[in-house]
Structure formats: C-alpha cells, structure tokens
C-alpha cells in the first residue's frame, strides 16, 4: 500500500514538472538557490580548467621524461646529459639531475686545491652526501610543482556536495513555507519547490564526482613520478660513486 502511495506521489510530481526543463527550474529559483548554482558553476569551470591543464602537463612530462631517460642511458656521460637536461623544460627528472650535477660540480670546484694535497676518502664521501641532499631537495620541489592546484580539485570534491545539499535544504524550506502561505498541501504546491531543491543536489554531485575522479588520478600520477625521480636519484648516485668517489 505504501509503495503504491509513493508511486502515485512521484507520478504527480512528474506530471507537474514534465514541461519544465532544468534551466526553467533554475531560472525560477530564488536568489539563494541561484547563488548556489552560480557557486557550483564556478567550481565546475575552474575544476575542468585544472583537469585540462594537468592532462596536457603530464603528457609533456611523460614524453620528455622518456626522451631524457633514453638519452641518459645511451650517452652515459654526465656532461652530455646536462646539456640535454637544460633543454627539457617539462621534465622533473631532468631538473632533479640538473640540481645534482650543479651540486657535484660546485663541490669539486670548492675543494679543487685541497685535493692536490689531501685526498681523504671521508671528504670525498661528503661530496656524495651533499649531492644526495641536493637530489632530495630537487625531488621534493618537483613533487610540489606537480601537485599544484590539486588541492582545489580535492576541495571541490569535498565541499560541493554540501553546497548542493544546502540548496536542497533551502528549497525544501521554501516548499513547506509555500504550503503554510497557501494553506494547502497539494502536490501542485509542493512539487515545484521540491524539484528545484533536488536540482541543487544533482548540481553538487555533478560538480563533485569528476573532481574526485580527477584528483585521485592525478595524485596517483604524482606518486609514480615521485618514485621515478627517487629511482633516478639512486641510479645517479651509484654512477657518481663509481666514477668520482676514490677508494683507498
């Protein structure tokens, strides 16, 4: 019996609103509901702009990283790899390598005169530690750059459903207020307000779901790039250890 009553109510609501599009419902909404829709629209536009920017960025990062890794393995010399790294503007691995290479060169220039009369293994190992710290700092900076604007996607996915819920609650309040004003509780009185309220919830979910999916995807990509940079740093330290660290 209750099931049949619910079906009858939904059927009457559908009949009342069947000639009204979503745009009509938004235009007929009050100023609070319209403010909610405008706020959700702003969140949605900015989120999609960030998604588009990040997709292009990660595509460039992937291509340049593959190019740099291939050339680094092929050439096997830090000087040649450094010349290539300077030309790659969207490759985090190349910038990590550049930071390590500059620190290595600076350490050798700093102790060039001392090495002529003091070839201490501990001093040479300190050079390797300094390069390692430079690589770690560069990796952290590159991860921060890749994570830029992702906080907005996470915020959009968390906040916009509640903004839509606020619009829904406000619409339901107006619907019941209309019942009190007109002194009757027919479906014709309640349905438009309920429909406007549900549109706010749908708009909030429409904004939040793509943002959450994009946020999780880009966070996963950043983790992969961070791991790749860590592995490259270890490989570079091993190469420096073989080529530049002198053994007693």
C-alpha positions as CSV (number, residue, x, y, z in Angstrom):
1,X,0.0,0.0,0.0
2,X,2.8,2.4,1.0
3,X,4.6,1.5,-2.2
4,X,1.6,2.4,-4.3
5,X,1.2,5.8,-2.5
6,X,4.9,6.6,-3.2
7,X,4.4,5.8,-6.9
8,X,1.3,8.0,-7.1
9,X,3.2,10.9,-5.5
10,X,6.1,10.6,-7.8
11,X,3.8,10.3,-10.8
12,X,2.0,13.5,-9.8
13,X,5.3,15.4,-9.3
14,X,6.4,14.2,-12.8
15,X,3.2,15.5,-14.3
16,X,3.7,18.9,-12.7
17,X,7.3,19.3,-13.8
18,X,7.3,17.4,-17.1
19,X,7.0,20.6,-19.1
20,X,9.8,22.3,-17.2
21,X,13.4,21.9,-18.1
22,X,16.3,22.1,-15.6
23,X,17.1,25.6,-16.9
24,X,13.5,26.6,-16.2
25,X,13.7,25.3,-12.7
26,X,17.0,27.2,-12.1
27,X,15.6,30.5,-13.5
28,X,12.5,30.2,-11.3
29,X,14.5,29.6,-8.2
30,X,15.1,32.2,-5.5
31,X,18.2,34.3,-5.1
32,X,19.7,31.8,-2.6
33,X,19.3,28.9,-4.9
34,X,20.7,30.9,-7.8
35,X,23.7,31.8,-5.7
36,X,24.2,28.1,-5.0
37,X,24.0,27.3,-8.7
38,X,26.5,30.1,-9.6
39,X,28.9,29.0,-7.0
40,X,28.7,25.4,-8.2
41,X,29.2,26.5,-11.8
42,X,32.3,28.4,-10.8
43,X,33.7,25.4,-9.0
44,X,32.9,23.2,-12.1
45,X,34.6,25.6,-14.6
46,X,37.7,26.0,-12.6
47,X,37.9,22.3,-11.9
48,X,37.7,21.4,-15.6
49,X,40.3,24.0,-16.5
50,X,42.7,22.4,-14.0
51,X,42.0,19.0,-15.3
52,X,42.7,20.1,-18.9
53,X,45.9,21.9,-17.8
54,X,47.1,18.8,-15.8
55,X,46.4,16.4,-18.6
56,X,48.5,18.5,-21.0
57,X,51.2,18.9,-18.4
58,X,51.5,15.2,-17.6
59,X,51.5,14.3,-21.3
60,X,54.5,16.6,-21.9
61,X,56.2,15.3,-18.7
62,X,55.8,11.7,-19.9
63,X,57.3,12.4,-23.4
64,X,60.2,14.5,-22.1
65,X,61.0,12.0,-19.3
66,X,61.1,9.1,-21.7
67,X,63.4,11.1,-24.0
68,X,65.7,12.1,-21.2
69,X,65.9,8.6,-19.7
70,X,66.8,7.1,-23.1
71,X,69.5,9.7,-23.8
72,X,70.9,9.4,-20.3
73,X,71.3,5.6,-20.6
74,X,72.6,5.9,-24.2
75,X,75.2,8.6,-23.6
76,X,76.4,7.5,-20.1
77,X,78.2,10.9,-19.5
78,X,77.0,13.5,-17.1
79,X,78.2,16.4,-19.2
80,X,76.2,15.4,-22.2
81,X,73.1,14.6,-20.1
82,X,73.4,18.0,-18.5
83,X,73.3,19.7,-21.9
84,X,70.2,17.7,-22.8
85,X,68.5,18.4,-19.4
86,X,68.8,22.2,-19.9
87,X,66.7,22.0,-23.0
88,X,63.8,20.0,-21.3
89,X,61.5,22.4,-19.6
90,X,58.8,20.0,-18.6
91,X,60.8,17.0,-17.3
92,X,61.0,16.7,-13.5
93,X,63.7,14.1,-13.8
94,X,65.9,16.4,-15.9
95,X,65.6,19.2,-13.3
96,X,66.5,16.7,-10.5
97,X,69.5,15.7,-12.5
98,X,70.5,19.3,-13.1
99,X,70.3,20.1,-9.4
100,X,72.5,17.1,-8.6
101,X,75.0,17.8,-11.3
102,X,75.4,21.5,-10.3
103,X,76.0,20.5,-6.7
104,X,78.6,17.9,-7.8
105,X,80.4,20.5,-9.9
106,X,80.3,23.0,-7.1
107,X,81.7,20.5,-4.6
108,X,84.7,19.8,-6.9
109,X,85.4,23.4,-7.5
110,X,85.2,24.2,-3.8
111,X,87.8,21.5,-2.9
112,X,89.9,21.6,-6.0
113,X,93.0,23.0,-4.3
114,X,92.6,20.8,-1.3
115,X,92.5,17.6,-3.3
116,X,96.0,18.3,-4.6
117,X,97.4,17.6,-1.2
118,X,94.6,16.0,0.8
119,X,92.8,13.1,-0.8
120,X,90.7,12.0,2.1
121,X,88.1,9.4,1.4
122,X,85.8,10.9,4.1
123,X,85.9,14.3,2.3
124,X,85.0,12.6,-1.0
125,X,82.1,10.8,0.6
126,X,80.9,14.1,2.0
127,X,80.6,15.3,-1.6
128,X,78.4,12.3,-2.4
129,X,76.2,13.1,0.7
130,X,75.9,16.7,-0.5
131,X,74.8,15.6,-4.0
132,X,72.3,13.3,-2.4
133,X,70.8,16.1,-0.3
134,X,70.6,18.3,-3.4
135,X,68.7,15.5,-5.3
136,X,66.3,15.1,-2.4
137,X,65.5,18.8,-2.3
138,X,65.0,18.9,-6.1
139,X,62.7,15.9,-5.9
140,X,60.6,17.5,-3.2
141,X,60.3,20.7,-5.2
142,X,59.3,18.9,-8.4
143,X,56.6,16.9,-6.5
144,X,55.3,20.1,-5.1
145,X,55.1,21.6,-8.6
146,X,53.2,18.6,-9.9
147,X,50.8,18.8,-7.0
148,X,50.0,22.4,-7.7
149,X,46.2,23.1,-8.0
150,X,45.3,19.5,-7.0
151,X,44.2,20.9,-3.6
152,X,41.4,22.7,-5.4
153,X,40.1,19.5,-7.0
154,X,40.2,17.8,-3.6
155,X,38.3,20.8,-2.1
156,X,35.8,20.7,-4.9
157,X,35.1,17.0,-4.4
158,X,34.6,17.5,-0.7
159,X,32.7,20.8,-0.5
160,X,30.4,21.0,-3.5
161,X,28.0,18.1,-2.4
162,X,27.4,20.0,0.8
163,X,26.8,23.2,-1.1
164,X,24.3,21.3,-3.2
165,X,22.7,19.9,-0.1
166,X,22.4,23.4,1.3
167,X,20.5,24.4,-1.8
168,X,18.3,21.4,-1.3
169,X,17.5,22.1,2.3
170,X,16.7,25.7,1.4
171,X,14.4,24.7,-1.4
172,X,12.6,22.2,0.8
173,X,12.2,25.0,3.4
174,X,10.7,27.3,0.7
175,X,8.3,24.5,-0.4
176,X,6.9,24.0,3.1
177,X,6.8,27.7,3.5
178,X,4.6,27.8,0.4
179,X,2.3,25.2,2.0
180,X,1.9,27.4,5.0
181,X,1.2,30.5,2.9
182,X,-1.4,29.0,0.6
183,X,-2.9,26.9,3.3
184,X,-3.0,23.7,1.3
185,X,-0.6,20.7,0.9
186,X,-1.3,19.6,-2.6
187,X,1.3,18.1,-4.9
188,X,0.9,21.1,-7.3
189,X,2.1,23.4,-4.5
190,X,4.9,21.2,-3.2
191,X,6.3,19.7,-6.4
192,X,8.0,22.8,-8.0
193,X,9.9,23.6,-4.8
194,X,11.0,20.0,-4.3
195,X,12.1,19.8,-7.9
196,X,14.2,23.0,-7.5
197,X,15.7,21.5,-4.3
198,X,16.7,18.3,-6.0
199,X,18.3,20.1,-8.9
200,X,20.7,21.7,-6.4
201,X,21.7,18.3,-5.1
202,X,22.2,17.0,-8.6
203,X,24.3,20.0,-9.5
204,X,26.5,19.4,-6.4
205,X,27.1,15.8,-7.3
206,X,27.7,16.7,-11.0
207,X,30.4,19.1,-9.9
208,X,32.0,16.8,-7.2
209,X,32.2,13.4,-9.0
210,X,34.5,14.5,-11.9
211,X,36.7,16.5,-9.4
212,X,37.2,13.5,-7.1
213,X,38.0,11.2,-10.1
214,X,40.5,13.6,-11.5
215,X,42.0,14.3,-8.1
216,X,42.6,10.6,-7.4
217,X,44.0,10.1,-10.9
218,X,46.5,13.0,-10.7
219,X,47.6,12.0,-7.2
220,X,48.4,8.6,-8.5
221,X,50.4,10.0,-11.4
222,X,52.3,12.3,-9.0
223,X,53.2,9.3,-6.8
224,X,54.5,7.4,-9.9
225,X,56.6,10.4,-10.9
226,X,58.0,10.8,-7.4
227,X,59.0,7.1,-7.4
228,X,60.7,7.6,-10.8
229,X,62.6,10.6,-9.5
230,X,63.7,8.7,-6.4
231,X,64.9,5.7,-8.5
232,X,66.8,8.1,-10.9
233,X,68.5,9.8,-8.0
234,X,69.7,6.4,-6.7
235,X,71.0,5.5,-10.2
236,X,72.7,8.8,-10.5
237,X,74.4,8.5,-7.0
238,X,75.6,5.0,-8.0
239,X,77.1,6.4,-11.2
240,X,78.8,9.2,-9.2
241,X,80.0,6.7,-6.7
242,X,81.6,4.6,-9.4
243,X,83.1,7.5,-11.4
244,X,84.0,10.1,-8.9
245,X,84.5,8.6,-5.4
246,X,88.1,7.4,-4.9
247,X,88.8,4.4,-2.9
248,X,91.8,3.9,-0.6
